Amino acid sequence: MLNVTSGIIARPVKCCVYGVEGIGKSTFASQFPDPLFFDLDGGTSRLDVKRVTDIQSWPQLMQSIEEVWKNLGTCRTLVIDTADAAERLCIGYLCGKHEKKGIEDFSYGSGYAYLVEEFARFLLSLETCVTQGVNVVILAHAILKTITLPEEMGQYDHWELKLSTKTTNKVAPLVKEWADMLLFANYETMLVEDDKSKKKKAMGGRRMMWTSHTTFADAKNRFGLPDKLPFEYAQIAKCIPNGAAPKPVPEPAPAAKQEPEPPKPVTPAALAPKKPAPQTKHEALLGKVRALMAQAEMPERTVTESIAKKGYFPKDMPIDEYPDDFIEGVLIGAWDQIVKFIEDERIPF
C-alpha cells in the first residue's frame, strides 16, 4: 500500500549564497543556527565562529563532512566556504589520481566528466548531513559573463557561480539544482540625475540579495520569498528551522531601592496544590524513549553502550544529555534497528 502523507514537512535547509567579493557572505552564513565553517579560503579569521582550517585535500574534505553527519551535535549548520575552493581541491585530487598536470590534459573532456561525478558525491554527502538534521550552506564567489543570444540578436551580462566554465562542466548546474535556496548578493547602485548638469551619477550601494531568477543572475527559492530583499539573515530566518537570529540581551536596569513589603495574608488558594509545569519537548522525548526501553525490558546502560559502539556519543553519557534531534530521529525513529543491533551485536542505522 502507498504510504501517503500530506502537509509541509519541516527539514533543514540546503542554501547556496554567491555574490561579489567582500559583500559579506561569510558574515551572512555565520548567523545560521550554530554554524561550523569548513574554511577552505581562509575568509573567516575576523569572525567569532567555529571553524576547520586544516583541510588540504579532497579526501580530507569528504572525510570531514562524514564526521559531521556521523557525530551528531557537532553543529546545526555546516558552511562550505567556498564552492570554488572545494572544486579546486577536487581537480587537484583527480589530476593526481590520473597523473595529469591539469584538468585539460584528460582526453575528450573526460576530466570534466570525472569532476562532475566526484562533485556529485560531495553534494550527496552534504545531503546526508541534511537528513541527519544539519542545515548546509555553500558559499561561492560570483563571476560576470557575457551571454550571446542566437541569430545575432545581441548580448547581455549575467552573474554566475565562479566555477569551471567549460560547456562540458556541469558542476555549477549540480549546485544550483541541489539547493533549496540560491541567493545572489550584490550592491544595488541608484542613478540620480543632477538638477544642474542633468548628468546621472551613482549613489547608494545598498547590499541586496535576489531570490528568484532574473536576466542578470541565477537565483531561486522554495519558500515564497520576495524577488529582492536586503542582504540580511533576518530576511530569511523564518525559513530556517529554529533559525531566528539571536536577539541582544539588554543591560539590566539598576534596581531601585524599595521598602520591604509587609507579609501578605495566606489565602486558601495559596495553600492549594500547584499544577505541574507543562513538559518540555526534551522531557517528552525522554519519556517516549524510556517507555520503549521498558516495553523491550532494555536497561538504559545497554542502549548507551550500543550508541557508543557506533561512535555517536561516549558510553558514559546519559540519554538525558543527548540532543533532541538524535533522540527523535535515531532513538525513537530507529528503535527497531537499535534493538536488532543489541541482539545481533551490530548497528545498521
C-alpha positions in Angstrom: 0.0 0.0 0.0 1.1 3.6 -0.6 2.2 5.4 2.5 0.5 8.8 1.6 1.2 11.8 3.7 0.3 15.5 3.4 1.2 18.9 4.7 4.5 20.8 5.0 7.5 18.8 6.2 9.9 20.8 8.4 13.5 19.9 7.5 16.9 21.5 7.4 17.7 23.9 4.6 20.2 23.5 1.7 21.3 27.0 0.8 23.8 28.4 -1.7 24.9 32.0 -1.4 27.1 33.6 -4.0 28.0 37.2 -4.7 30.7 39.7 -5.4 33.9 39.9 -3.4 33.6 41.4 0.1 29.9 41.8 0.3 29.7 39.7 3.5 28.8 36.2 2.5 30.6 34.6 5.4 29.1 37.1 7.9 25.7 36.2 6.5 26.3 32.5 6.9 27.7 33.0 10.5 24.1 33.9 11.6 22.7 30.5 10.8 22.0 28.3 13.9 25.2 27.0 15.5 27.4 27.1 12.3 30.6 25.2 11.7 32.8 26.6 8.9 34.9 24.4 6.7 37.2 27.4 5.9 38.8 26.4 2.6 39.5 30.0 1.6 40.7 31.4 4.9 38.0 34.0 4.9 36.6 33.7 8.5 39.6 34.9 10.5 37.7 38.0 11.6 34.5 36.2 12.6 33.9 34.6 16.0 32.8 31.2 14.7 33.7 27.5 14.9 35.9 26.6 12.0 38.1 23.8 10.5 41.0 25.3 8.7 43.4 22.4 8.0 41.5 20.7 5.1 44.1 20.5 2.4 42.8 17.7 0.1 39.7 16.4 -1.5 39.7 13.1 0.5 40.2 15.1 3.7 37.2 17.3 2.8 35.0 14.3 2.2 36.1 12.6 5.4 35.4 15.8 7.4 31.8 16.0 6.1 31.3 12.4 7.0 32.5 13.1 10.6 29.8 15.8 10.8 26.9 13.5 10.0 28.3 10.6 12.0 28.9 12.8 15.1 25.5 14.5 15.6 25.7 17.5 17.9 28.9 18.8 16.2 26.9 21.7 14.7 23.4 22.6 13.5 24.7 24.3 10.3 27.7 23.2 8.1 29.1 26.0 6.0 31.4 25.2 3.0 33.4 28.3 2.4 33.7 28.2 -0.6 32.5 26.0 -3.5 35.2 27.3 -5.8 37.9 26.3 -3.3 36.2 22.8 -3.0 36.3 22.5 -6.8 40.0 23.3 -6.8 40.6 20.5 -4.3 38.6 18.1 -6.4 40.5 18.9 -9.6 43.8 18.5 -7.7 42.8 15.1 -6.5 41.7 13.9 -9.9 44.8 15.1 -11.6 47.0 13.4 -9.0 45.0 10.2 -9.2 45.2 10.0 -13.0 48.8 11.5 -13.2 47.7 14.6 -15.2 49.1 18.1 -15.0 45.7 19.8 -15.3 42.1 19.1 -16.0 42.5 20.0 -19.7 45.1 17.1 -20.1 42.3 14.5 -20.0 41.3 13.3 -23.4 38.0 14.2 -25.0 36.9 16.2 -22.0 36.8 13.2 -19.7 38.4 15.2 -16.9 35.2 17.2 -16.6 33.1 14.1 -16.5 35.2 12.8 -13.6 34.9 16.2 -11.9 31.1 16.2 -12.1 31.0 12.6 -10.8 33.2 13.5 -7.8 31.3 16.7 -7.1 28.0 14.8 -7.1 29.4 12.5 -4.4 30.3 15.7 -2.4 26.7 17.0 -2.7 25.4 13.6 -1.8 27.5 13.6 1.4 26.1 17.1 2.2 22.6 15.7 1.7 23.3 13.1 4.3 24.0 15.9 6.8 20.6 17.4 6.0 18.9 14.0 6.6 20.7 13.9 10.0 19.2 17.4 11.0 22.0 19.7 9.9 21.5 22.8 7.7 24.1 23.1 4.9 25.2 26.4 3.4 27.6 26.6 0.4 29.2 29.9 -0.2 30.6 30.8 -3.6 32.1 33.8 -5.5 30.3 35.3 -8.5 31.7 36.0 -12.0 30.2 38.2 -14.6 29.9 36.6 -18.1 28.7 37.9 -21.4 25.8 35.8 -22.9 25.4 35.9 -26.7 21.9 35.3 -28.0 21.5 33.1 -31.1 21.0 34.6 -34.5 23.0 37.7 -33.6 20.1 39.1 -31.5 22.5 40.7 -29.1 24.5 40.2 -25.9 23.9 40.8 -22.2 25.8 40.4 -18.9 24.9 37.6 -16.5 26.2 36.8 -13.0 27.0 33.1 -12.4 28.7 30.9 -9.8 32.5 31.1 -10.2 33.2 27.5 -11.1 34.9 26.0 -14.2 33.4 27.5 -17.3 33.8 24.7 -19.9 30.5 23.7 -21.6 31.2 20.1 -20.7 31.5 21.0 -17.0 28.1 20.7 -15.2 29.3 21.4 -11.6 27.5 24.8 -11.4 24.2 23.3 -12.5 24.6 20.5 -10.0 24.9 23.0 -7.2 22.0 25.1 -8.4 19.7 22.1 -8.6 20.8 20.8 -5.2 20.0 24.0 -3.3 16.6 24.8 -1.8 17.6 28.4 -1.8 20.0 30.0 -4.3 20.8 33.6 -3.3 22.7 36.2 -5.3 24.2 39.1 -3.3 25.3 42.4 -4.9 25.4 46.1 -4.3 22.4 48.0 -5.7 23.6 51.3 -7.1 21.0 54.0 -7.8 21.4 56.5 -10.6 20.4 60.0 -9.7 20.1 62.9 -12.1 21.9 66.1 -11.1 19.5 69.1 -11.3 22.1 71.5 -12.7 24.2 69.4 -15.0 21.4 66.9 -15.9 24.0 64.2 -15.7 23.4 61.0 -13.9 25.7 59.9 -11.1 25.8 56.8 -9.0 24.5 56.9 -5.4 23.9 54.5 -2.6 25.4 51.0 -2.9 23.0 49.0 -0.6 23.7 45.4 -0.2 20.8 43.4 -1.6 20.0 39.7 -2.5 18.0 38.3 -5.3 15.9 35.1 -4.5 14.3 34.5 -7.9 15.8 34.1 -11.4 16.5 37.3 -13.3 18.0 38.1 -16.7 21.3 39.2 -14.9 21.7 36.5 -12.3 20.7 32.9 -11.3 18.6 32.7 -8.1 15.7 30.6 -6.7 13.9 29.7 -3.5 11.2 27.2 -2.4 9.8 29.4 0.3 7.8 32.1 -1.5 10.3 34.9 -0.7 10.0 38.3 -2.4 12.2 38.5 -5.5 14.6 41.0 -3.9 15.5 41.6 -0.3 18.1 43.4 1.8 21.1 41.1 2.2 20.4 40.4 5.9 20.0 37.0 7.6 16.8 38.2 9.4 15.1 38.3 6.0 15.3 34.5 5.6 15.4 33.4 9.3 11.7 32.3 9.1 12.7 29.7 6.5 15.4 28.1 8.7 14.2 25.5 11.3 14.8 27.2 14.7 16.7 29.8 12.8 15.7 33.1 14.4 18.6 35.4 14.8 19.6 35.8 18.4 18.5 39.0 20.0 20.9 41.1 22.1 20.3 40.8 25.8 19.5 44.3 27.2 21.6 45.6 30.1 19.6 45.2 33.3 18.5 48.5 34.8 19.9 49.3 38.2 17.4 48.2 40.8 15.7 51.0 42.7 15.8 50.8 46.5 12.4 49.7 47.8 10.9 49.5 51.2 10.2 45.9 52.2 6.5 45.0 51.7 4.5 43.8 54.6 3.8 40.0 54.5 0.7 39.1 52.6 -2.0 37.1 54.4 -2.1 33.4 53.5 -5.3 32.6 51.4 -6.8 29.1 50.7 -5.8 29.5 47.1 -2.1 29.8 48.1 -2.4 26.5 50.1 -3.9 24.6 47.1 -1.5 22.2 45.3 0.2 23.8 42.3 -0.3 22.4 38.9 2.8 20.7 37.4 4.6 22.7 34.8 4.0 21.5 31.2 6.6 19.1 29.8 9.3 20.5 27.6 9.9 18.8 24.2 13.1 17.2 25.6 11.2 15.7 28.6 8.5 14.4 26.3 11.1 12.7 24.0 12.9 11.2 27.0 9.5 9.8 28.2 8.9 8.1 24.9 12.4 6.6 24.8 12.1 5.2 28.4 8.7 3.8 27.5 10.2 1.9 24.6 13.1 0.7 26.8 10.6 -0.5 29.5 8.5 -2.3 26.9 11.6 -4.1 25.5 13.0 -4.6 29.0 16.1 -2.9 27.8 18.3 -1.2 30.5 19.5 2.3 29.7 23.1 1.3 30.1 22.7 -1.3 27.3 21.3 1.4 24.9 24.1 4.0 25.7 26.8 1.3 25.2 25.3 0.4 21.7 25.2 4.1 20.7 28.9 4.4 21.9 30.0 1.5 19.7 28.8 3.4 16.6 30.8 6.4 17.8 27.9 8.9 18.3 28.5 9.7 22.0 30.7 8.4 24.9 29.2 5.4 26.6 29.2 7.2 30.0 27.0 10.0 28.5 23.4 9.6 29.8 20.5 9.7 27.4 19.3 12.9 29.2 22.2 14.7 27.6 21.6 13.6 24.0 20.3 16.3 21.6 16.6 16.3 20.8 17.3 15.7 17.1 19.2 12.5 17.8 16.6 11.2 20.4 13.7 11.8 18.0 15.4 10.7 14.7 17.5 7.8 15.9 16.5 6.5 19.3 12.8 6.8 18.6 12.7 6.7 14.8 15.2 3.8 14.5 14.3 1.9 17.7 13.7 -1.4 16.0 17.2 -1.3 14.4 18.7 -0.5 17.8 17.0 -3.5 19.4 18.2 -5.7 16.5 21.7 -4.4 16.9 21.7 -5.2 20.6 20.5 -8.7 19.8 22.9 -9.2 16.8 25.8 -7.1 18.1 25.8 -4.7 15.1 24.4 -1.3 14.2 22.8 -0.9 10.8 21.4 2.6 11.4 
